[in-house]
Amino acid sequence: LVLECARREGEELTVFRELREDIALGVGVIDIKDNEIESPETVARRIEQAVKVLGAERVRWVHPDCGFWMLPRSVADGKMAALVQGRNLFLGKSRT
């Protein structure tokens, strides 16, 4: 199940805790409706919030909320770089 979460409050994720445990979740952590590129720290915080609510075992993927078709290429590239850097930052923090 793929969720758009970048523009939503983390509390909304609680409803997904009640899904069967075998249903893996992908969490959108990049806002595709804003031309501002997220910092890696913002992305890491969004991932951390989702993991806190849903559990690390449920969050299998992180991704943009949707496609980048309406964004300038440079913004889309920057957002994808922030996604990777934020994921790496989260993984580094979660292992310590």
MOPAC internal coordinates of N, CA, C and O (Angstrom, degrees):
PM7 1SCF
backbone

  N    0.0000 0     0.00 0     0.00 0    0    0    0
  C    1.4401 1     0.00 0     0.00 0    1    0    0
  C    1.5201 1   107.78 1     0.00 0    2    1    0
  O    1.2310 1   120.18 1   -50.56 1    3    2    1
  N    1.3084 1   117.27 1   129.44 1    3    2    1
  C    1.4618 1   122.85 1  -177.16 1    5    3    2
  C    1.5244 1   108.56 1  -107.86 1    6    5    3
  O    1.2310 1   120.81 1   -53.66 1    7    6    5
  N    1.3234 1   116.06 1   126.34 1    7    6    5
  C    1.4604 1   121.98 1  -174.85 1    9    7    6
  C    1.5220 1   111.28 1  -114.83 1   10    9    7
  O    1.2310 1   120.50 1   -36.88 1   11   10    9
  N    1.3212 1   116.65 1   143.12 1   11   10    9
  C    1.4598 1   122.16 1   172.77 1   13   11   10
  C    1.5240 1   107.06 1   -96.56 1   14   13   11
  O    1.2310 1   120.17 1   -70.18 1   15   14   13
  N    1.3159 1   117.28 1   109.82 1   15   14   13
  C    1.4666 1   120.93 1  -172.09 1   17   15   14
  C    1.5202 1   114.83 1  -122.73 1   18   17   15
  O    1.2310 1   119.07 1   169.85 1   19   18   17
  N    1.2986 1   119.39 1   -10.15 1   19   18   17
  C    1.4653 1   121.09 1  -172.69 1   21   19   18
  C    1.5261 1   112.40 1   -61.32 1   22   21   19
  O    1.2310 1   119.56 1   146.70 1   23   22   21
  N    1.3226 1   118.45 1   -33.30 1   23   22   21
  C    1.4631 1   121.85 1  -178.42 1   25   23   22
  C    1.5238 1   112.35 1  -101.18 1   26   25   23
  O    1.2310 1   119.49 1  -171.43 1   27   26   25
  N    1.2974 1   118.58 1     8.57 1   27   26   25
  C    1.4640 1   121.15 1  -176.06 1   29   27   26
  C    1.5226 1   110.69 1  -113.45 1   30   29   27
  O    1.2310 1   121.91 1   -24.58 1   31   30   29
  N    1.3145 1   113.95 1   155.42 1   31   30   29
  C    1.4603 1   119.77 1   175.45 1   33   31   30
  C    1.5276 1   109.13 1   -72.46 1   34   33   31
  O    1.2310 1   120.59 1   -35.29 1   35   34   33
  N    1.2975 1   116.48 1   144.71 1   35   34   33
  C    1.4573 1   121.47 1  -178.10 1   37   35   34
  C    1.5118 1   114.07 1   -61.49 1   38   37   35
  O    1.2310 1   120.26 1   153.35 1   39   38   37
  N    1.3254 1   117.12 1   -26.65 1   39   38   37
  C    1.4582 1   120.00 1  -178.57 1   41   39   38
  C    1.5269 1   111.96 1   -62.41 1   42   41   39
  O    1.2310 1   120.43 1   153.40 1   43   42   41
  N    1.3221 1   116.78 1   -26.60 1   43   42   41
  C    1.4602 1   119.88 1   179.15 1   45   43   42
  C    1.5238 1   111.82 1   -64.10 1   46   45   43
  O    1.2310 1   120.23 1   158.17 1   47   46   45
  N    1.3034 1   117.16 1   -21.83 1   47   46   45
  C    1.4666 1   120.81 1  -179.00 1   49   47   46
  C    1.5247 1   112.42 1   -68.95 1   50   49   47
  O    1.2310 1   119.97 1   159.79 1   51   50   49
  N    1.3116 1   117.67 1   -20.21 1   51   50   49
  C    1.4695 1   119.92 1  -175.03 1   53   51   50
  C    1.5224 1   112.44 1   -58.94 1   54   53   51
  O    1.2310 1   119.45 1   150.20 1   55   54   53
  N    1.3253 1   118.65 1   -29.80 1   55   54   53
  C    1.4665 1   120.10 1  -179.31 1   57   55   54
  C    1.5278 1   111.35 1   -64.28 1   58   57   55
  O    1.2310 1   120.31 1   155.00 1   59   58   57
  N    1.3222 1   117.00 1   -25.00 1   59   58   57
  C    1.4633 1   120.03 1  -178.22 1   61   59   58
  C    1.5219 1   112.81 1   -80.44 1   62   61   59
  O    1.2310 1   120.05 1   169.43 1   63   62   61
  N    1.3198 1   117.52 1   -10.57 1   63   62   61
  C    1.4709 1   120.42 1   176.02 1   65   63   62
  C    1.5233 1   111.30 1   -65.46 1   66   65   63
  O    1.2310 1   120.74 1   156.53 1   67   66   65
  N    1.3227 1   116.18 1   -23.47 1   67   66   65
  C    1.4586 1   120.54 1  -176.19 1   69   67   66
  C    1.5271 1   113.07 1   -85.03 1   70   69   67
  O    1.2310 1   119.84 1   174.92 1   71   70   69
  N    1.3171 1   117.92 1    -5.08 1   71   70   69
  C    1.4646 1   120.74 1   175.98 1   73   71   70
  C    1.5234 1   110.04 1   -69.01 1   74   73   71
  O    1.2310 1   121.16 1   -22.60 1   75   74   73
  N    1.3033 1   115.39 1   157.40 1   75   74   73
  C    1.4697 1   119.40 1   175.88 1   77   75   74
  C    1.5209 1   109.74 1   -53.17 1   78   77   75
  O    1.2310 1   120.57 1   -37.49 1   79   78   77
  N    1.3045 1   116.51 1   142.51 1   79   78   77
  C    1.4635 1   121.41 1  -176.64 1   81   79   78
  C    1.5216 1   113.39 1   -65.23 1   82   81   79
  O    1.2310 1   119.87 1   158.01 1   83   82   81
  N    1.3244 1   117.86 1   -21.99 1   83   82   81
  C    1.4615 1   120.05 1  -179.15 1   85   83   82
  C    1.5332 1   112.26 1   -81.12 1   86   85   83
  O    1.2310 1   119.94 1   177.15 1   87   86   85
  N    1.3158 1   117.72 1    -2.85 1   87   86   85
  C    1.4623 1   121.06 1   177.54 1   89   87   86
  C    1.5227 1   108.31 1   -88.77 1   90   89   87
  O    1.2310 1   120.96 1   -67.08 1   91   90   89
  N    1.3242 1   115.76 1   112.92 1   91   90   89
  C    1.4690 1   121.22 1   179.37 1   93   91   90
  C    1.5258 1   109.19 1   -80.51 1   94   93   91
  O    1.2310 1   121.37 1   -28.77 1   95   94   93
  N    1.3197 1   114.98 1   151.23 1   95   94   93
  C    1.4579 1   120.15 1  -176.85 1   97   95   94
  C    1.5236 1   111.25 1  -120.92 1   98   97   95
  O    1.2310 1   121.08 1   -41.11 1   99   98   97
  N    1.3170 1   115.53 1   138.89 1   99   98   97
  C    1.4515 1   122.60 1   169.91 1  101   99   98
  C    1.5162 1   107.54 1  -108.10 1  102  101   99
  O    1.2310 1   120.48 1   -44.79 1  103  102  101
  N    1.3125 1   116.68 1   135.21 1  103  102  101
  C    1.4574 1   121.11 1  -173.80 1  105  103  102
  C    1.5276 1   109.95 1  -115.85 1  106  105  103
  O    1.2310 1   121.07 1   -57.79 1  107  106  105
  N    1.3226 1   115.56 1   122.21 1  107  106  105
  C    1.4589 1   121.08 1   175.55 1  109  107  106
  C    1.5196 1   110.38 1   -75.04 1  110  109  107
  O    1.2310 1   120.52 1   -57.62 1  111  110  109
  N    1.3155 1   116.62 1   122.38 1  111  110  109
  C    1.4651 1   121.24 1  -177.38 1  113  111  110
  C    1.5279 1   112.28 1  -124.08 1  114  113  111
  O    1.2310 1   120.40 1  -174.09 1  115  114  113
  N    1.3334 1   116.83 1     5.91 1  115  114  113
  C    1.4620 1   122.40 1   178.35 1  117  115  114
  C    1.5253 1   108.01 1  -121.31 1  118  117  115
  O    1.2310 1   120.61 1   -55.44 1  119  118  117
  N    1.3231 1   116.44 1   124.56 1  119  118  117
  C    1.4587 1   123.05 1  -179.12 1  121  119  118
  C    1.5267 1   109.32 1   -81.85 1  122  121  119
  O    1.2310 1   120.58 1   -67.15 1  123  122  121
  N    1.3118 1   116.49 1   112.85 1  123  122  121
  C    1.4640 1   120.46 1  -177.30 1  125  123  122
  C    1.5262 1   112.32 1   -86.52 1  126  125  123
  O    1.2310 1   120.36 1   176.16 1  127  126  125
  N    1.3362 1   116.92 1    -3.84 1  127  126  125
  C    1.4669 1   120.59 1  -178.85 1  129  127  126
  C    1.5243 1   112.52 1   -98.53 1  130  129  127
  O    1.2310 1   120.41 1  -172.05 1  131  130  129
  N    1.3092 1   116.83 1     7.95 1  131  130  129
  C    1.4610 1   121.94 1  -177.48 1  133  131  130
  C    1.5277 1   108.33 1  -130.98 1  134  133  131
  O    1.2310 1   120.33 1   -48.65 1  135  134  133
  N    1.3152 1   116.97 1   131.35 1  135  134  133
  C    1.4666 1   120.69 1   179.49 1  137  135  134
  C    1.5187 1   113.12 1   -76.51 1  138  137  135
  O    1.2310 1   119.85 1   168.91 1  139  138  137
  N    1.3186 1   117.90 1   -11.09 1  139  138  137
  C    1.4609 1   119.83 1   178.18 1  141  139  138
  C    1.5278 1   109.30 1   -74.28 1  142  141  139
  O    1.2310 1   120.78 1   -47.69 1  143  142  141
  N    1.3047 1   116.11 1   132.31 1  143  142  141
  C    1.4616 1   121.50 1  -179.42 1  145  143  142
  C    1.5233 1   108.92 1   -83.93 1  146  145  143
  O    1.2310 1   121.05 1   -52.95 1  147  146  145
  N    1.3095 1   115.60 1   127.05 1  147  146  145
  C    1.4492 1   121.46 1   179.32 1  149  147  146
  C    1.5194 1   110.54 1   -64.15 1  150  149  147
  O    1.2310 1   120.70 1   -30.18 1  151  150  149
  N    1.3058 1   116.27 1   149.82 1  151  150  149
  C    1.4624 1   119.95 1   172.52 1  153  151  150
  C    1.5265 1   107.91 1   -80.17 1  154  153  151
  O    1.2310 1   120.18 1   -24.96 1  155  154  153
  N    1.3305 1   117.27 1   155.04 1  155  154  153
  C    1.4595 1   119.10 1   174.53 1  157  155  154
  C    1.5334 1   111.81 1   -56.44 1  158  157  155
  O    1.2310 1   120.32 1   146.25 1  159  158  157
  N    1.3227 1   116.99 1   -33.75 1  159  158  157
  C    1.4673 1   120.75 1   179.51 1  161  159  158
  C    1.5270 1   111.32 1   -65.44 1  162  161  159
  O    1.2310 1   120.27 1   141.38 1  163  162  161
  N    1.3222 1   117.09 1   -38.62 1  163  162  161
  C    1.4655 1   120.73 1   176.99 1  165  163  162
  C    1.5154 1   110.52 1   -64.50 1  166  165  163
  O    1.2310 1   120.63 1   135.41 1  167  166  165
  N    1.3219 1   116.39 1   -44.59 1  167  166  165
  C    1.4657 1   120.81 1   178.97 1  169  167  166
  C    1.5270 1   109.81 1   -61.93 1  170  169  167
  O    1.2310 1   120.03 1   134.13 1  171  170  169
  N    1.3175 1   117.54 1   -45.87 1  171  170  169
  C    1.4676 1   121.30 1   179.48 1  173  171  170
  C    1.5241 1   110.74 1   -60.62 1  174  173  171
  O    1.2310 1   120.05 1   139.91 1  175  174  173
  N    1.3352 1   117.51 1   -40.09 1  175  174  173
  C    1.4733 1   121.22 1   178.20 1  177  175  174
  C    1.5195 1   111.17 1   -63.60 1  178  177  175
  O    1.2310 1   120.35 1   139.21 1  179  178  177
  N    1.3166 1   116.93 1   -40.79 1  179  178  177
  C    1.4691 1   120.32 1   179.24 1  181  179  178
  C    1.5245 1   110.91 1   -65.08 1  182  181  179
  O    1.2310 1   120.61 1   139.04 1  183  182  181
  N    1.3162 1   116.43 1   -40.96 1  183  182  181
  C    1.4674 1   119.78 1   177.20 1  185  183  182
  C    1.5214 1   109.56 1   -64.57 1  186  185  183
  O    1.2310 1   120.54 1   133.62 1  187  186  185
  N    1.3210 1   116.57 1   -46.38 1  187  186  185
  C    1.4644 1   121.37 1  -179.51 1  189  187  186
  C    1.5286 1   111.13 1   -58.34 1  190  189  187
  O    1.2310 1   120.41 1   138.03 1  191  190  189
  N    1.3118 1   116.81 1   -41.97 1  191  190  189
  C    1.4606 1   121.07 1   179.39 1  193  191  190
  C    1.5287 1   110.46 1   -63.39 1  194  193  191
  O    1.2310 1   120.12 1   135.25 1  195  194  193
  N    1.3234 1   117.37 1   -44.75 1  195  194  193
  C    1.4622 1   120.86 1   179.60 1  197  195  194
  C    1.5215 1   111.09 1   -63.36 1  198  197  195
  O    1.2310 1   120.50 1   137.55 1  199  198  197
  N    1.3202 1   116.65 1   -42.45 1  199  198  197
  C    1.4700 1   120.54 1   179.38 1  201  199  198
  C    1.5232 1   110.43 1   -65.49 1  202  201  199
  O    1.2310 1   120.53 1   141.72 1  203  202  201
  N    1.3174 1   116.59 1   -38.28 1  203  202  201
  C    1.4635 1   120.46 1   179.20 1  205  203  202
  C    1.5314 1   110.76 1   -62.20 1  206  205  203
  O    1.2310 1   120.38 1   139.79 1  207  206  205
  N    1.3167 1   116.88 1   -40.21 1  207  206  205
  C    1.4629 1   121.44 1  -177.60 1  209  207  206
  C    1.5260 1   111.66 1   -80.36 1  210  209  207
  O    1.2310 1   120.36 1   136.13 1  211  210  209
  N    1.3293 1   116.93 1   -43.87 1  211  210  209
  C    1.4624 1   121.41 1  -171.87 1  213  211  210
  C    1.5232 1   114.39 1   -96.46 1  214  213  211
  O    1.2310 1   120.28 1   154.93 1  215  214  213
  N    1.3176 1   117.06 1   -25.07 1  215  214  213
  C    1.4587 1   121.13 1  -174.92 1  217  215  214
  C    1.5160 1   110.44 1    97.49 1  218  217  215
  O    1.2310 1   120.87 1   -39.32 1  219  218  217
  N    1.3096 1   115.95 1   140.68 1  219  218  217
  C    1.4694 1   121.29 1  -176.82 1  221  219  218
  C    1.5227 1   112.13 1   -60.30 1  222  221  219
  O    1.2310 1   120.51 1   146.23 1  223  222  221
  N    1.3195 1   116.63 1   -33.77 1  223  222  221
  C    1.4666 1   119.95 1  -177.55 1  225  223  222
  C    1.5237 1   112.28 1   -69.83 1  226  225  223
  O    1.2310 1   119.72 1   158.31 1  227  226  225
  N    1.3328 1   118.13 1   -21.69 1  227  226  225
  C    1.4667 1   121.30 1  -179.07 1  229  227  226
  C    1.5206 1   112.62 1   -87.40 1  230  229  227
  O    1.2310 1   119.93 1   148.69 1  231  230  229
  N    1.3235 1   117.74 1   -31.31 1  231  230  229
  C    1.4693 1   121.23 1  -176.89 1  233  231  230
  C    1.5253 1   108.15 1   -85.74 1  234  233  231
  O    1.2310 1   120.99 1   -77.88 1  235  234  233
  N    1.3214 1   115.71 1   102.12 1  235  234  233
  C    1.4653 1   120.39 1  -176.99 1  237  235  234
  C    1.5172 1   113.01 1   -97.07 1  238  237  235
  O    1.2310 1   120.44 1   151.92 1  239  238  237
  N    1.3271 1   116.76 1   -28.08 1  239  238  237
  C    1.4568 1   120.75 1  -176.24 1  241  239  238
  C    1.5222 1   109.98 1  -136.68 1  242  241  239
  O    1.2310 1   121.16 1   -30.05 1  243  242  241
  N    1.3186 1   115.39 1   149.95 1  243  242  241
  C    1.4672 1   121.41 1   167.49 1  245  243  242
  C    1.5196 1   106.65 1  -124.50 1  246  245  243
  O    1.2310 1   120.76 1   -35.74 1  247  246  245
  N    1.3131 1   116.15 1   144.26 1  247  246  245
  C    1.4561 1   120.69 1  -171.54 1  249  247  246
  C    1.5211 1   109.71 1  -162.33 1  250  249  247
  O    1.2310 1   119.99 1    -7.19 1  251  250  249
  N    1.3240 1   117.62 1   172.81 1  251  250  249
  C    1.4663 1   120.21 1   172.26 1  253  251  250
  C    1.5361 1   109.48 1   -68.05 1  254  253  251
  O    1.2310 1   120.70 1   -18.93 1  255  254  253
  N    1.3199 1   116.27 1   161.07 1  255  254  253
  C    1.4632 1   119.64 1   177.41 1  257  255  254
  C    1.5222 1   111.82 1   -62.20 1  258  257  255
  O    1.2310 1   119.72 1   147.93 1  259  258  257
  N    1.3008 1   118.14 1   -32.07 1  259  258  257
  C    1.4607 1   121.85 1  -178.78 1  261  259  258
  C    1.5229 1   107.27 1  -163.88 1  262  261  259
  O    1.2310 1   120.29 1    21.83 1  263  262  261
  N    1.3104 1   117.04 1  -158.17 1  263  262  261
  C    1.4600 1   120.73 1  -178.98 1  265  263  262
  C    1.5190 1   113.20 1   -80.48 1  266  265  263
  O    1.2310 1   121.00 1   -14.90 1  267  266  265
  N    1.3099 1   115.70 1   165.10 1  267  266  265
  C    1.4615 1   122.82 1  -177.55 1  269  267  266
  C    1.5277 1   112.97 1  -102.76 1  270  269  267
  O    1.2310 1   119.48 1  -163.21 1  271  270  269
  N    1.3061 1   118.60 1    16.79 1  271  270  269
  C    1.4599 1   120.83 1  -170.93 1  273  271  270
  C    1.5218 1   113.77 1   -56.19 1  274  273  271
  O    1.2310 1   119.15 1   150.22 1  275  274  273
  N    1.3358 1   119.22 1   -29.78 1  275  274  273
  C    1.4567 1   120.07 1  -175.94 1  277  275  274
  C    1.5246 1   113.40 1   -94.86 1  278  277  275
  O    1.2310 1   120.00 1   177.65 1  279  278  277
  N    1.3116 1   117.61 1    -2.35 1  279  278  277
  C    1.4618 1   121.54 1  -179.69 1  281  279  278
  C    1.5293 1   110.91 1   -93.54 1  282  281  279
  O    1.2310 1   120.29 1   -31.13 1  283  282  281
  N    1.3222 1   117.06 1   148.87 1  283  282  281
  C    1.4643 1   118.86 1   171.88 1  285  283  282
  C    1.5334 1   109.96 1   -59.42 1  286  285  283
  O    1.2310 1   120.67 1   -32.90 1  287  286  285
  N    1.3009 1   116.33 1   147.10 1  287  286  285
  C    1.4677 1   121.08 1  -176.65 1  289  287  286
  C    1.5260 1   111.69 1   -55.42 1  290  289  287
  O    1.2310 1   120.08 1   139.49 1  291  290  289
  N    1.3234 1   117.45 1   -40.51 1  291  290  289
  C    1.4672 1   120.32 1  -178.47 1  293  291  290
  C    1.5278 1   111.43 1   -64.25 1  294  293  291
  O    1.2310 1   120.28 1   144.22 1  295  294  293
  N    1.3196 1   117.07 1   -35.78 1  295  294  293
  C    1.4690 1   120.95 1   178.24 1  297  295  294
  C    1.5300 1   109.53 1   -70.21 1  298  297  295
  O    1.2310 1   120.46 1   134.54 1  299  298  297
  N    1.3277 1   116.73 1   -45.46 1  299  298  297
  C    1.4648 1   120.42 1   178.65 1  301  299  298
  C    1.5267 1   110.84 1   -59.58 1  302  301  299
  O    1.2310 1   120.24 1   136.22 1  303  302  301
  N    1.3211 1   117.14 1   -43.78 1  303  302  301
  C    1.4681 1   120.65 1   178.02 1  305  303  302
  C    1.5261 1   110.86 1   -61.75 1  306  305  303
  O    1.2310 1   120.43 1   137.52 1  307  306  305
  N    1.3284 1   116.79 1   -42.48 1  307  306  305
  C    1.4612 1   120.83 1   179.00 1  309  307  306
  C    1.5149 1   112.18 1   -64.45 1  310  309  307
  O    1.2310 1   120.64 1   141.08 1  311  310  309
  N    1.3294 1   116.39 1   -38.92 1  311  310  309
  C    1.4644 1   120.24 1   179.07 1  313  311  310
  C    1.5332 1   110.95 1   -67.34 1  314  313  311
  O    1.2310 1   120.33 1   141.59 1  315  314  313
  N    1.3222 1   116.98 1   -38.41 1  315  314  313
  C    1.4681 1   119.15 1   177.83 1  317  315  314
  C    1.5278 1   110.86 1   -67.32 1  318  317  315
  O    1.2310 1   120.49 1   141.46 1  319  318  317
  N    1.3217 1   116.66 1   -38.54 1  319  318  317
  C    1.4700 1   119.66 1   176.56 1  321  319  318
  C    1.5263 1   110.11 1   -63.35 1  322  321  319
  O    1.2310 1   120.23 1   138.68 1  323  322  321
  N    1.3331 1   117.16 1   -41.32 1  323  322  321
  C    1.4684 1   120.95 1   178.20 1  325  323  322
  C    1.5239 1   111.05 1   -64.23 1  326  325  323
  O    1.2310 1   120.43 1   143.76 1  327  326  325
  N    1.3272 1   116.79 1   -36.24 1  327  326  325
  C    1.4651 1   120.71 1   177.89 1  329  327  326
  C    1.5273 1   110.54 1   -61.31 1  330  329  327
  O    1.2310 1   120.70 1   131.76 1  331  330  329
  N    1.3162 1   116.26 1   -48.24 1  331  330  329
  C    1.4697 1   120.73 1  -179.92 1  333  331  330
  C    1.5258 1   110.82 1   -65.04 1  334  333  331
  O    1.2310 1   120.32 1   134.07 1  335  334  333
  N    1.3230 1   117.00 1   -45.93 1  335  334  333
  C    1.4677 1   120.24 1  -179.42 1  337  335  334
  C    1.5257 1   111.32 1   -65.00 1  338  337  335
  O    1.2310 1   120.38 1   140.37 1  339  338  337
  N    1.3294 1   116.87 1   -39.63 1  339  338  337
  C    1.4641 1   120.54 1   178.40 1  341  339  338
  C    1.5115 1   112.45 1   -66.72 1  342  341  339
  O    1.2310 1   120.77 1   140.36 1  343  342  341
  N    1.3309 1   116.13 1   -39.64 1  343  342  341
  C    1.4651 1   119.75 1   176.06 1  345  343  342
  C    1.5172 1   110.44 1   -62.65 1  346  345  343
  O    1.2310 1   120.74 1   135.31 1  347  346  345
  N    1.3253 1   116.19 1   -44.69 1  347  346  345
  C    1.4645 1   119.94 1   179.09 1  349  347  346
  C    1.5227 1   111.44 1   -63.40 1  350  349  347
  O    1.2310 1   120.60 1   140.06 1  351  350  349
  N    1.3109 1   116.46 1   -39.94 1  351  350  349
  C    1.4639 1   120.90 1   177.18 1  353  351  350
  C    1.5259 1   110.30 1   -62.70 1  354  353  351
  O    1.2310 1   120.30 1   134.55 1  355  354  353
  N    1.3236 1   117.03 1   -45.45 1  355  354  353
  C    1.4659 1   120.82 1   177.62 1  357  355  354
  C    1.5221 1   110.97 1   -60.44 1  358  357  355
  O    1.2310 1   120.24 1   133.52 1  359  358  357
  N    1.3160 1   117.14 1   -46.48 1  359  358  357
  C    1.4653 1   120.03 1  -179.05 1  361  359  358
  C    1.5188 1   111.28 1   -62.36 1  362  361  359
  O    1.2310 1   120.32 1   141.58 1  363  362  361
  N    1.3133 1   116.99 1   -38.42 1  363  362  361
  C    1.4623 1   120.29 1   177.01 1  365  363  362
  C    1.5093 1   112.01 1   -64.84 1  366  365  363
  O    1.2310 1   120.35 1   138.87 1  367  366  365
  N    1.3265 1   116.94 1   -41.13 1  367  366  365
  C    1.4656 1   121.44 1   178.87 1  369  367  366
  C    1.5149 1   111.45 1   -69.45 1  370  369  367
  O    1.2310 1   120.44 1   140.45 1  371  370  369
  N    1.3287 1   116.77 1   -39.55 1  371  370  369
  C    1.4600 1   119.35 1  -174.23 1  373  371  370
  C    1.5264 1   112.35 1   -74.22 1  374  373  371
  O    1.2310 1   120.29 1   166.01 1  375  374  373
  N    1.3167 1   117.06 1   -13.99 1  375  374  373
  C    1.4717 1   120.17 1  -179.82 1  377  375  374
  C    1.5204 1   112.11 1   -93.69 1  378  377  375
  O    1.2310 1   119.76 1   174.09 1  379  378  377
  N    1.3143 1   118.07 1    -5.91 1  379  378  377
  C    1.4656 1   119.87 1  -178.82 1  381  379  378
  C    1.5049 1   111.03 1   -99.21 1  382  381  379
  O    1.2310 1   120.10 1   180.00 1  383  382  381

